[in-house]
C-alpha cells in the first residue's frame, strides 16, 4: 500500500495484530484484511464479520475519546440509516503512538463521492465472490445520504438474489457498478502512448507504423480498456507497450498470432 502522506506512519496487518494482541486479545484471532480504497485520514481494516479497526495515519489523538466515539452511539438510534458505531478504543503503545478505535462493521459497498451522482436505486451491480467461479448480479437498493469524512466514500446497499442459498455471511466480494454503457471502439490501456503532450495511438496502416492523435473517452478499469472517440477505427491493429518504440513509417508484418484484438 503506497503512502498518502510523506510523514504518515507505516500501518499494516502485522501492526494491527500486535495492537489487538496486547489490548484486545479476544479479537486477535479474527480474520483481518485492509479495506481499499483506504481513507486519507485513517487506515481501515475489517476485523471478522462484525468489526473494523481504524488507525489515524498521522497526527492522531493523544487524549482518550473522540467526537465519533462520544457521539455516534447516541446518534445512531436516531438516524434513518445504519452507521458504524465505536465499541472500543485502543491506547498508545510502543508500537503505535496514538489512540485508535474499533467500530462495528456495516455491510455494503462504497464509491467515491465524486461518482455518486451517476448512481441511482435499481442500478445493476456485478459481483465476484471468493470461492466461486461465477459472477453474481444484484441491484442497488439504497444509497447512504451521508459521506464518510475519513474516506470520502459513500456507502451503497445492494440486494443479491440468493435463492440457492449459496452465499453466506463472511465471504469477500468485489462489486462493479456499470454507470455508463455504450457501443464504442476501445483499446487496452497499454495501447495509449502518453509520452508526448497529447495521447497517441500507434497503429498499422498499409503495412507501416502510423502514429495518430487519439481522443479518449470512458475508461473501464476492470477490463483495462479505454474508449477511442477519434483516431482509431474498428478493425485497426494497434501496438502495445514496448512495441511502440518502432519508428513511424517503418514497415511491419504482423502474423495472425501476434494480432491484439
C-alpha positions as CSV (number, residue, x, y, z in Angstrom):
1,X,0.0,0.0,0.0
2,X,1.6,3.3,-1.1
3,X,1.6,6.2,1.4
4,X,-0.8,9.1,1.0
5,X,1.3,11.5,3.2
6,X,5.0,11.9,3.4
7,X,5.1,11.8,7.2
8,X,2.4,9.2,7.9
9,X,3.1,6.1,9.8
10,X,3.6,2.7,8.2
11,X,0.4,0.8,9.2
12,X,0.0,-2.9,8.1
13,X,-1.8,-6.0,9.3
14,X,1.2,-7.0,11.4
15,X,0.9,-3.8,13.4
16,X,-2.9,-4.2,13.9
17,X,-2.4,-7.8,15.1
18,X,0.2,-6.7,17.7
19,X,-2.1,-4.0,18.9
20,X,-5.0,-6.4,19.2
21,X,-2.9,-9.0,20.9
22,X,-1.7,-6.5,23.5
23,X,-5.0,-4.7,24.2
24,X,-7.9,-6.8,22.9
25,X,-6.8,-10.5,22.9
26,X,-10.3,-11.8,22.5
27,X,-10.3,-10.4,18.9
28,X,-6.7,-11.1,17.9
29,X,-7.5,-14.4,16.1
30,X,-10.4,-13.0,14.0
31,X,-9.8,-12.7,10.2
32,X,-8.2,-9.3,9.3
33,X,-7.8,-7.5,6.0
34,X,-7.2,-4.0,4.9
35,X,-10.1,-2.1,3.3
36,X,-9.4,-0.5,-0.1
37,X,-9.9,2.3,-1.1
38,X,-8.5,3.3,2.3
39,X,-9.2,6.5,4.0
40,X,-7.0,9.6,3.7
41,X,-7.2,10.2,7.5
42,X,-7.5,6.6,8.8
43,X,-6.2,3.2,7.7
44,X,-9.2,0.9,8.0
45,X,-9.1,-2.9,8.5
46,X,-12.1,-5.2,8.6
47,X,-11.9,-7.4,11.7
48,X,-14.0,-10.6,11.4
49,X,-17.6,-10.3,10.1
50,X,-18.8,-7.6,12.5
51,X,-16.0,-5.1,13.3
52,X,-13.5,-2.7,11.8
53,X,-10.3,-1.2,13.1
54,X,-9.4,2.5,12.4
55,X,-6.0,3.9,13.0
56,X,-5.1,7.5,12.2
57,X,-2.3,7.8,9.6
58,X,-0.7,10.9,11.1
59,X,-1.2,13.3,13.9
60,X,-3.6,11.1,15.7
61,X,-5.3,11.9,19.1
62,X,-3.2,11.9,22.2
63,X,-6.1,12.0,24.6
64,X,-8.8,9.4,25.0
65,X,-12.3,9.9,23.5
66,X,-13.2,11.5,20.2
67,X,-16.2,13.1,18.6
68,X,-17.2,9.8,16.9
69,X,-16.5,7.8,20.0
70,X,-18.6,10.1,22.2
71,X,-21.5,10.9,19.9
72,X,-22.1,8.1,17.4
73,X,-23.5,5.6,20.0
74,X,-26.0,8.3,21.0
75,X,-26.9,9.5,17.4
76,X,-27.0,6.0,15.8
77,X,-30.5,5.1,17.1
78,X,-31.9,8.4,15.8
79,X,-30.5,8.1,12.2
80,X,-32.6,6.8,9.3
81,X,-29.6,4.6,8.1
82,X,-27.3,2.2,9.9
83,X,-23.9,3.6,10.7
84,X,-20.7,2.1,12.2
85,X,-20.6,2.6,15.9
86,X,-17.4,2.6,18.0
87,X,-17.3,-0.3,20.5
88,X,-13.7,0.1,21.9
89,X,-10.8,2.4,22.0
90,X,-7.2,1.4,22.0
91,X,-4.5,3.4,23.7
92,X,-0.9,4.4,22.6
93,X,1.8,1.8,23.0
94,X,5.4,1.2,22.0
95,X,4.1,0.1,18.5
96,X,1.7,3.0,17.9
97,X,1.7,6.5,19.4
98,X,-2.0,7.5,19.3
99,X,-5.4,6.4,20.4
100,X,-7.2,4.2,17.9
101,X,-10.7,2.7,17.6
102,X,-12.7,-0.4,16.9
103,X,-16.1,0.1,15.2
104,X,-19.0,-2.1,14.2
105,X,-19.0,-3.1,10.5
106,X,-22.0,-2.2,8.3
107,X,-22.3,-4.4,5.2
108,X,-22.4,-2.5,1.9
109,X,-20.2,-1.3,-0.9
110,X,-18.5,2.1,-1.2
111,X,-18.0,4.5,-4.1
112,X,-16.1,7.8,-4.3
113,X,-18.3,10.8,-3.5
114,X,-17.4,12.3,-6.9
115,X,-19.2,9.4,-8.6
116,X,-22.3,9.3,-6.5
117,X,-24.3,11.5,-9.0
118,X,-24.0,8.7,-11.5
119,X,-25.7,6.1,-9.3
120,X,-29.3,5.5,-8.6
121,X,-31.5,2.9,-6.9
122,X,-32.0,0.0,-9.3
123,X,-28.6,0.3,-10.9
124,X,-27.2,-3.3,-11.6
125,X,-24.1,-4.4,-9.7
126,X,-22.0,-7.3,-10.7
127,X,-20.1,-9.2,-8.0
128,X,-17.2,-11.7,-8.0
129,X,-17.2,-13.7,-4.7
130,X,-14.3,-15.5,-3.3
131,X,-14.6,-19.3,-3.7
132,X,-17.0,-19.1,-6.7
133,X,-16.1,-19.3,-10.4
134,X,-19.2,-17.5,-11.5
135,X,-20.5,-13.9,-11.2
136,X,-23.5,-12.7,-9.2
137,X,-25.7,-9.8,-10.2
138,X,-27.7,-7.6,-7.8
139,X,-29.2,-4.1,-7.8
140,X,-28.7,-1.0,-5.6
141,X,-31.4,-0.8,-3.0
142,X,-30.3,2.2,-1.0
143,X,-27.6,4.9,-1.1
144,X,-26.4,6.4,2.1
145,X,-27.1,10.1,2.2
146,X,-24.0,10.8,4.3
147,X,-20.4,10.9,3.1
148,X,-17.7,9.2,5.3
149,X,-15.4,12.2,6.1
150,X,-12.4,10.0,6.6
151,X,-12.6,8.1,3.3
152,X,-14.7,10.5,1.1
153,X,-16.7,7.3,0.2
154,X,-20.4,6.8,0.1
155,X,-21.8,3.5,1.2
156,X,-24.4,1.8,-1.1
157,X,-26.5,-1.2,-0.2
158,X,-27.1,-3.9,-2.8
159,X,-29.5,-6.8,-2.8
160,X,-28.4,-10.0,-4.5
161,X,-30.8,-12.9,-5.3
162,X,-29.7,-15.9,-3.2
163,X,-32.5,-18.5,-3.8
164,X,-29.9,-21.3,-3.9
165,X,-28.5,-20.1,-0.5
166,X,-25.0,-20.4,-2.0
167,X,-23.9,-17.1,-0.4
168,X,-23.3,-17.0,3.3
169,X,-22.0,-14.3,5.7
170,X,-18.3,-13.6,5.8
171,X,-17.4,-14.1,2.1
172,X,-15.3,-11.5,0.4
173,X,-17.0,-9.9,-2.6
174,X,-15.8,-7.3,-5.1
175,X,-18.6,-5.4,-6.9
176,X,-18.6,-3.4,-10.1
177,X,-21.3,-0.9,-10.9
178,X,-21.9,-0.1,-14.6
179,X,-22.7,3.6,-14.5
180,X,-22.2,4.1,-18.3
181,X,-22.8,1.8,-21.2
182,X,-22.3,2.4,-24.9
183,X,-21.1,0.8,-28.1
184,X,-17.7,2.1,-28.9
185,X,-14.2,1.3,-30.2
186,X,-12.0,0.5,-27.2
187,X,-8.3,-0.3,-26.8
188,X,-6.2,-1.6,-24.0
189,X,-4.7,1.0,-21.6
190,X,-1.2,0.0,-22.9
191,X,-2.1,1.0,-26.4
192,X,-2.3,4.6,-25.5
193,X,1.1,6.4,-25.7
194,X,1.1,9.3,-23.3
195,X,4.8,10.2,-23.5
196,X,4.1,13.4,-25.5
197,X,1.9,16.4,-24.9
198,X,-1.2,14.6,-26.1
199,X,-2.1,10.9,-26.2
200,X,-1.5,9.0,-29.5
201,X,-2.1,5.5,-30.9
202,X,0.5,3.5,-32.8
203,X,-1.4,1.5,-35.4
204,X,-0.6,-0.5,-38.5
205,X,-1.8,1.1,-41.7
206,X,-0.9,-0.2,-45.2
207,X,1.8,-2.3,-43.7
208,X,3.6,0.5,-41.9
209,X,3.5,2.1,-38.4
210,X,1.2,5.0,-38.3
211,X,1.1,7.3,-35.3
212,X,-2.2,9.2,-34.9
213,X,-3.6,11.5,-32.1
214,X,-6.5,10.0,-30.3
215,X,-9.4,11.5,-28.3
216,X,-10.1,9.3,-25.3
217,X,-13.5,8.7,-23.7
218,X,-14.8,6.4,-21.0
219,X,-12.4,4.1,-19.0
220,X,-13.3,0.6,-18.0
221,X,-11.0,0.0,-15.0
222,X,-12.0,-3.7,-14.6
223,X,-11.4,-4.6,-18.2
224,X,-8.5,-2.2,-18.6
225,X,-10.0,-0.7,-21.7
226,X,-10.4,2.9,-22.8
227,X,-12.8,4.3,-25.4
228,X,-11.3,5.9,-28.5
229,X,-13.6,8.7,-29.8
230,X,-11.3,9.6,-32.8
231,X,-8.1,8.4,-34.3
232,X,-8.9,4.7,-34.4
233,X,-11.4,2.6,-36.3
234,X,-12.9,-0.8,-35.8
235,X,-10.5,-3.5,-37.0
236,X,-7.3,-1.4,-36.6
237,X,-4.3,-3.3,-35.3
238,X,-2.5,-1.3,-32.6
239,X,0.9,-1.6,-31.0
240,X,1.1,-2.1,-27.3
241,X,3.8,-1.2,-24.7
242,X,7.4,-1.6,-25.9
243,X,6.3,-2.2,-29.5
244,X,5.5,1.5,-29.7
245,X,9.3,2.1,-29.9
246,X,9.2,1.1,-33.6
247,X,9.7,4.3,-35.7
248,X,6.7,5.8,-37.5
249,X,6.8,4.7,-41.2
250,X,8.7,1.5,-40.5
251,X,7.3,-1.5,-42.5
252,X,5.8,-4.1,-40.2
253,X,4.5,-7.5,-40.9
254,X,2.0,-8.9,-38.3
255,X,1.3,-12.6,-38.1
256,X,-2.1,-13.7,-37.1
257,X,-0.8,-15.0,-33.7
258,X,0.6,-11.5,-32.9
259,X,-2.6,-9.6,-33.6
260,X,-4.0,-8.0,-30.5
261,X,-7.8,-7.7,-30.5
